[in-house]
Amino acid sequence: MAFPKFLRLLAILVVMFAALAICSPTSNLNKRLHGAVLHVPAPGSGPWAIKSIQNVSWWCIKCSSADSVIIEIIKNGRNGKTVVFTTTGVNANSGTKDFVVDPKWATVGDKFFVRVTDKQHPNVSGKSSTFTVFKTQG
Protein backbone atom coordinates (compact mmCIF):
# COMPACT_ATOMS: atom_id res chain seq x y z
CA MET A 1 0.00 0.00 0.00
CA ALA A 2 2.98 2.34 0.41
CA PHE A 3 3.62 2.28 -3.34
CA PRO A 4 0.36 4.03 -4.36
CA LYS A 5 1.05 6.75 -1.76
CA PHE A 6 4.45 7.29 -3.36
CA LEU A 7 2.86 7.59 -6.81
CA ARG A 8 0.29 10.07 -5.52
CA LEU A 9 3.03 12.15 -3.92
CA LEU A 10 5.07 12.02 -7.12
CA ALA A 11 2.05 13.11 -9.17
CA ILE A 12 1.43 16.04 -6.82
CA LEU A 13 5.08 17.12 -7.09
CA VAL A 14 4.99 16.92 -10.89
CA VAL A 15 1.82 19.03 -11.03
CA MET A 16 3.31 21.60 -8.64
CA PHE A 17 6.52 21.79 -10.68
CA ALA A 18 4.56 22.22 -13.92
CA ALA A 19 2.43 24.96 -12.34
CA LEU A 20 5.52 26.80 -11.16
CA ALA A 21 7.14 26.51 -14.58
CA ILE A 22 4.05 27.89 -16.30
CA CYS A 23 3.36 30.71 -13.83
CA SER A 24 6.87 31.99 -13.17
CA PRO A 25 8.22 34.93 -15.17
CA THR A 26 10.66 33.74 -17.81
CA SER A 27 11.82 37.01 -19.30
CA ASN A 28 15.23 36.86 -17.59
CA LEU A 29 15.59 33.20 -18.46
CA ASN A 30 14.75 33.88 -22.10
CA LYS A 31 17.30 36.70 -22.23
CA ARG A 32 19.98 34.37 -20.93
CA LEU A 33 19.02 31.50 -23.23
CA HIS A 34 18.43 33.53 -26.38
CA GLY A 35 20.47 36.67 -25.78
CA ALA A 36 23.89 37.40 -27.17
CA VAL A 37 26.88 37.64 -24.84
CA LEU A 38 30.20 39.18 -25.82
CA HIS A 39 33.30 37.43 -24.49
CA VAL A 40 36.54 39.43 -24.12
CA PRO A 41 39.44 37.03 -23.48
CA ALA A 42 42.21 39.55 -24.17
CA PRO A 43 43.93 41.52 -22.84
CA GLY A 44 44.77 39.26 -19.94
CA SER A 45 45.72 40.35 -16.45
CA GLY A 46 49.21 41.54 -17.39
CA PRO A 47 50.91 43.53 -16.03
CA TRP A 48 51.51 45.43 -19.28
CA ALA A 49 54.32 47.90 -19.90
CA ILE A 50 53.36 51.52 -20.44
CA LYS A 51 53.91 52.41 -24.15
CA SER A 52 53.57 48.74 -25.17
CA ILE A 53 51.12 47.57 -27.83
CA GLN A 54 48.44 45.23 -26.52
CA ASN A 55 45.53 43.49 -28.17
CA VAL A 56 41.80 43.34 -27.43
CA SER A 57 39.97 40.29 -28.74
CA TRP A 58 36.29 39.41 -28.55
CA TRP A 59 33.81 36.84 -29.79
CA CYS A 60 30.04 36.52 -29.69
CA ILE A 61 28.09 33.58 -31.09
CA LYS A 62 24.81 35.45 -31.61
CA CYS A 63 26.23 38.82 -32.73
CA SER A 64 26.20 39.84 -36.37
CA SER A 65 29.42 40.23 -38.31
CA ALA A 66 27.80 43.30 -39.89
CA ASP A 67 27.62 45.03 -36.49
CA SER A 68 30.49 47.16 -35.21
CA VAL A 69 31.76 47.38 -31.63
CA ILE A 70 32.76 50.11 -29.22
CA ILE A 71 35.96 49.34 -27.32
CA GLU A 72 36.54 51.18 -24.05
CA ILE A 73 39.44 51.00 -21.63
CA ILE A 74 38.12 51.70 -18.17
CA LYS A 75 40.15 52.73 -15.15
CA ASN A 76 38.84 51.16 -11.96
CA GLY A 77 40.11 53.84 -9.61
CA ARG A 78 39.51 55.02 -6.07
CA ASN A 79 36.84 57.46 -7.28
CA GLY A 80 34.93 54.91 -9.36
CA LYS A 81 35.15 53.76 -12.94
CA THR A 82 36.34 56.16 -15.64
CA VAL A 83 36.54 55.57 -19.39
CA VAL A 84 40.10 56.60 -20.32
CA PHE A 85 40.21 55.48 -23.96
CA THR A 86 37.60 54.70 -26.62
CA THR A 87 37.88 53.32 -30.14
CA THR A 88 35.75 51.23 -32.48
CA GLY A 89 36.12 47.87 -34.17
CA VAL A 90 34.36 45.91 -36.87
CA ASN A 91 32.59 42.54 -36.77
CA ALA A 92 30.78 42.09 -33.45
CA ASN A 93 30.83 38.34 -34.10
CA SER A 94 34.60 38.16 -33.54
CA GLY A 95 37.56 40.43 -33.87
CA THR A 96 40.76 41.95 -32.56
CA LYS A 97 42.17 45.44 -32.26
CA ASP A 98 45.54 46.71 -31.06
CA PHE A 99 45.90 49.57 -28.61
CA VAL A 100 48.84 51.38 -27.02
CA VAL A 101 49.14 51.46 -23.24
CA ASP A 102 49.33 55.24 -23.34
CA PRO A 103 51.08 57.16 -20.53
CA LYS A 104 48.33 59.79 -20.86
CA TRP A 105 45.94 57.42 -19.07
CA ALA A 106 48.01 54.45 -17.89
CA THR A 107 49.17 55.04 -14.33
CA VAL A 108 51.10 52.57 -12.21
CA GLY A 109 49.04 51.31 -9.30
CA ASP A 110 45.67 51.60 -11.01
CA LYS A 111 43.61 48.73 -12.37
CA PHE A 112 41.99 48.69 -15.79
CA PHE A 113 39.68 46.51 -17.87
CA VAL A 114 38.36 46.59 -21.43
CA ARG A 115 34.65 46.67 -22.22
CA VAL A 116 33.48 45.73 -25.73
CA THR A 117 29.90 46.67 -26.68
CA ASP A 118 27.90 45.82 -29.80
CA LYS A 119 27.25 49.30 -31.21
CA GLN A 120 23.90 48.33 -32.75
CA HIS A 121 22.78 46.49 -29.57
CA PRO A 122 24.16 48.44 -26.57
CA ASN A 123 22.77 45.94 -24.07
CA VAL A 124 25.19 43.33 -25.45
CA SER A 125 28.65 43.80 -23.96
CA GLY A 126 31.48 41.98 -22.26
CA LYS A 127 34.56 42.86 -20.29
CA SER A 128 38.10 41.59 -20.00
CA SER A 129 39.99 40.56 -16.92
CA THR A 130 41.35 43.37 -14.80
CA PHE A 131 44.91 44.32 -15.73
CA THR A 132 47.65 46.50 -14.30
CA VAL A 133 50.51 48.43 -15.91
CA PHE A 134 54.14 49.09 -15.08
CA LYS A 135 56.66 51.70 -16.15
CA THR A 136 59.83 50.67 -17.96
CA GLN A 137 63.22 52.35 -17.70
CA GLY A 138 63.80 55.17 -20.16
VODO-426285 format. One record per residue (C-alpha): x, y, z negated. Coordinates in nm, 4 decimals. Layout:
<pts>
+----------+----------+----------+
!       c1 !       c2 !       c3 !
+----------+----------+----------+
!        X !        Y !        Z !
...
+----------+----------+----------+
</pts>
This chain:
<pts>
+----------+----------+----------+
!       c1 !       c2 !       c3 !
+----------+----------+----------+
!   0.0000 !   0.0000 !   0.0000 !
!   0.2981 !   0.2342 !  -0.0406 !
!   0.3622 !   0.2282 !   0.3344 !
!   0.0358 !   0.4033 !   0.4362 !
!   0.1046 !   0.6755 !   0.1761 !
!   0.4451 !   0.7289 !   0.3363 !
!   0.2857 !   0.7593 !   0.6812 !
!   0.0286 !   1.0073 !   0.5515 !
!   0.3034 !   1.2153 !   0.3921 !
!   0.5070 !   1.2025 !   0.7120 !
!   0.2051 !   1.3114 !   0.9174 !
!   0.1433 !   1.6036 !   0.6821 !
!   0.5077 !   1.7121 !   0.7087 !
!   0.4994 !   1.6919 !   1.0894 !
!   0.1822 !   1.9027 !   1.1030 !
!   0.3315 !   2.1603 !   0.8643 !
!   0.6524 !   2.1786 !   1.0677 !
!   0.4559 !   2.2220 !   1.3915 !
!   0.2427 !   2.4955 !   1.2344 !
!   0.5524 !   2.6804 !   1.1160 !
!   0.7138 !   2.6507 !   1.4576 !
!   0.4054 !   2.7887 !   1.6298 !
!   0.3357 !   3.0708 !   1.3829 !
!   0.6871 !   3.1990 !   1.3166 !
!   0.8221 !   3.4931 !   1.5166 !
!   1.0656 !   3.3737 !   1.7805 !
!   1.1825 !   3.7008 !   1.9303 !
!   1.5229 !   3.6863 !   1.7590 !
!   1.5595 !   3.3199 !   1.8461 !
!   1.4752 !   3.3878 !   2.2104 !
!   1.7299 !   3.6701 !   2.2228 !
!   1.9977 !   3.4365 !   2.0932 !
!   1.9025 !   3.1504 !   2.3229 !
!   1.8429 !   3.3531 !   2.6380 !
!   2.0471 !   3.6669 !   2.5780 !
!   2.3886 !   3.7396 !   2.7166 !
!   2.6876 !   3.7641 !   2.4839 !
!   3.0199 !   3.9184 !   2.5820 !
!   3.3298 !   3.7431 !   2.4486 !
!   3.6538 !   3.9434 !   2.4125 !
!   3.9444 !   3.7026 !   2.3475 !
!   4.2211 !   3.9555 !   2.4167 !
!   4.3932 !   4.1515 !   2.2841 !
!   4.4766 !   3.9265 !   1.9944 !
!   4.5716 !   4.0355 !   1.6446 !
!   4.9207 !   4.1538 !   1.7390 !
!   5.0913 !   4.3535 !   1.6031 !
!   5.1511 !   4.5428 !   1.9279 !
!   5.4318 !   4.7903 !   1.9898 !
!   5.3355 !   5.1518 !   2.0437 !
!   5.3905 !   5.2409 !   2.4148 !
!   5.3568 !   4.8742 !   2.5174 !
!   5.1121 !   4.7574 !   2.7834 !
!   4.8436 !   4.5232 !   2.6522 !
!   4.5527 !   4.3490 !   2.8166 !
!   4.1803 !   4.3343 !   2.7429 !
!   3.9974 !   4.0288 !   2.8737 !
!   3.6292 !   3.9405 !   2.8554 !
!   3.3808 !   3.6837 !   2.9792 !
!   3.0039 !   3.6519 !   2.9686 !
!   2.8093 !   3.3580 !   3.1086 !
!   2.4809 !   3.5449 !   3.1607 !
!   2.6233 !   3.8818 !   3.2729 !
!   2.6200 !   3.9840 !   3.6370 !
!   2.9424 !   4.0226 !   3.8310 !
!   2.7797 !   4.3298 !   3.9894 !
!   2.7617 !   4.5033 !   3.6490 !
!   3.0488 !   4.7162 !   3.5209 !
!   3.1762 !   4.7383 !   3.1631 !
!   3.2758 !   5.0114 !   2.9215 !
!   3.5963 !   4.9338 !   2.7318 !
!   3.6542 !   5.1181 !   2.4047 !
!   3.9443 !   5.0996 !   2.1632 !
!   3.8118 !   5.1698 !   1.8169 !
!   4.0152 !   5.2730 !   1.5146 !
!   3.8844 !   5.1156 !   1.1964 !
!   4.0106 !   5.3845 !   0.9610 !
!   3.9505 !   5.5021 !   0.6073 !
!   3.6844 !   5.7456 !   0.7280 !
!   3.4926 !   5.4912 !   0.9358 !
!   3.5147 !   5.3758 !   1.2936 !
!   3.6340 !   5.6161 !   1.5636 !
!   3.6543 !   5.5567 !   1.9391 !
!   4.0103 !   5.6600 !   2.0317 !
!   4.0212 !   5.5480 !   2.3957 !
!   3.7597 !   5.4699 !   2.6621 !
!   3.7876 !   5.3323 !   3.0141 !
!   3.5753 !   5.1228 !   3.2484 !
!   3.6122 !   4.7872 !   3.4167 !
!   3.4357 !   4.5906 !   3.6874 !
!   3.2586 !   4.2540 !   3.6770 !
!   3.0784 !   4.2094 !   3.3450 !
!   3.0826 !   3.8335 !   3.4100 !
!   3.4598 !   3.8157 !   3.3537 !
!   3.7560 !   4.0431 !   3.3873 !
!   4.0756 !   4.1951 !   3.2561 !
!   4.2166 !   4.5444 !   3.2258 !
!   4.5536 !   4.6710 !   3.1059 !
!   4.5900 !   4.9574 !   2.8605 !
!   4.8842 !   5.1382 !   2.7022 !
!   4.9137 !   5.1461 !   2.3241 !
!   4.9332 !   5.5244 !   2.3337 !
!   5.1085 !   5.7157 !   2.0527 !
!   4.8326 !   5.9791 !   2.0865 !
!   4.5942 !   5.7424 !   1.9074 !
!   4.8012 !   5.4453 !   1.7890 !
!   4.9167 !   5.5042 !   1.4331 !
!   5.1098 !   5.2574 !   1.2213 !
!   4.9035 !   5.1308 !   0.9295 !
!   4.5671 !   5.1599 !   1.1011 !
!   4.3610 !   4.8730 !   1.2368 !
!   4.1987 !   4.8692 !   1.5788 !
!   3.9677 !   4.6513 !   1.7866 !
!   3.8361 !   4.6591 !   2.1430 !
!   3.4650 !   4.6673 !   2.2217 !
!   3.3482 !   4.5735 !   2.5726 !
!   2.9903 !   4.6666 !   2.6676 !
!   2.7897 !   4.5816 !   2.9802 !
!   2.7249 !   4.9303 !   3.1207 !
!   2.3903 !   4.8326 !   3.2746 !
!   2.2779 !   4.6488 !   2.9569 !
!   2.4161 !   4.8439 !   2.6567 !
!   2.2767 !   4.5936 !   2.4073 !
!   2.5194 !   4.3327 !   2.5452 !
!   2.8651 !   4.3801 !   2.3957 !
!   3.1480 !   4.1983 !   2.2258 !
!   3.4564 !   4.2863 !   2.0287 !
!   3.8103 !   4.1593 !   2.0001 !
!   3.9990 !   4.0556 !   1.6916 !
!   4.1350 !   4.3372 !   1.4800 !
!   4.4910 !   4.4315 !   1.5733 !
!   4.7654 !   4.6498 !   1.4304 !
!   5.0507 !   4.8431 !   1.5908 !
!   5.4137 !   4.9092 !   1.5079 !
!   5.6664 !   5.1702 !   1.6151 !
!   5.9826 !   5.0674 !   1.7965 !
!   6.3223 !   5.2350 !   1.7703 !
!   6.3795 !   5.5171 !   2.0156 !
+----------+----------+----------+
</pts>
